[in-house]
Amino acid sequence: MTAFNGIGMGLGNLARLSDAKTRSISPENFTGEKGKGGMATEGTGLSASGNLGQGWKISPSVSLQANASFTMAEIDGPGVIQHIWLTCHTDSWRHLILNIYWDDEESPSVRVPVGDFFCNGWCERSLVNSMPVSVNPANGFNSYWEMPFRQKAKVVMENVSDHNHTLYYQIDYTLTEVPADMAYFHAQWRRSNPLKYKEVHTIVDGIKGKGHYVGTYIAWQVNSNNWFGEGEVKFYMDGDGEFPTICGTGTEDYFGGAWNWDMSGQYVTYSTPFLGMHQHIKPDGLYKANQRFGMYRWHIMDPIRFEEDLRVTIQALGWRSHGKYLPLQDDIASVAFWYQSEPHQAHPALPDAYGLEVI
């Protein structure tokens, strides 16, 4: 029997022994070295530790300087990142950009505002109870996306705001052999604000190579009255032209709901292992004038596989008079999650801090 490499964990293989080595990086062990945790004598907890001394939570977090980047982890492979936990204040969620690089690449494979990566793009906490992403009280962000690498993994948090922010984090990984057929994890953020009339929101395009699409998160602000989710999600793959290979039937259908998410005249939120409409922010009668939604769909059990290229779009459609569709001009921000062979195409440039801002 082939030795178990410690990858693809679940109840079915939890009892199997492996030679894989478990390591973890945090502000209490910046390198993840064996036997090097909790040794700090300087850090954000120094004052609180008083006379307790070394080993007593002296470095639980880091200060992210304004308009600067901080390398959270740099790991020599081969190995797999298996869990990321972090927390930071809500006012930073659109202006702290998570970047992840594989194998000394110059362009990051993951480049997403941290709130959106954890399905909280509106900078207002919404709990998530899904398989790859869990958000828990209060502002505990968890990722269980499996992220293999062969030579190196580098995780960088970029602060594009004019303010310093405090970041707590822990990155749990295993050092082990990575099979040849394992692809690299990618994630990309896009925003249409507002979406132009009769245009579609592009969730992702320009993907080149072989891989599979595994998830979508959308933060959607409705800029008009009435139902907003008649639009179809479309997957154009492997040379598709005007028409896609996969075409959905409506926005709430794609996210696993039905009939406008309406029960007894109210939107009903839900968060399940593979899909959810977990966030509904209502107007407050004063300064919060628009309805906002957070939705995710994980293609874990049904990945969208492509051989050469992929583009994913979503329509924004409501209703106008006489039973006709109304193309909407909403504020739509999305994250696409996928695995592919390298090299990847560089992500489009993110907007500036004002273009990122929740307004």
Secondary structure, DSSP 8 states (H G I E B T S, - for coil): -----S-S-SGGGTT-----EEEEEBTTBSS--TT-TT--SSSTTHHHHTTS-TTSSS-S-EEE-TTEEEEEEEEESSEEEEEEEEE--GGGTTTEEEEEEETT-SS-SEEEEHHHHTT-TTSS---EE-SSEEEETTTEEEE---EEESSEEEEEEEE-SSS-EEEEEEEEEEE----TT--EEEEEEEEETT--TT--EEEEEEEESSEEEEEEEEEEEE-SSS--B---EEEEETT--SS-SEE-S-HHHHTT--GGGEETTEE--EE-SSEEEEEEE---SSS--SEEEEEEEE-SSS-EEESSEEEEEE--EEE-GGG-EEE---EEEEEEEEEE-S----------HHHHS--
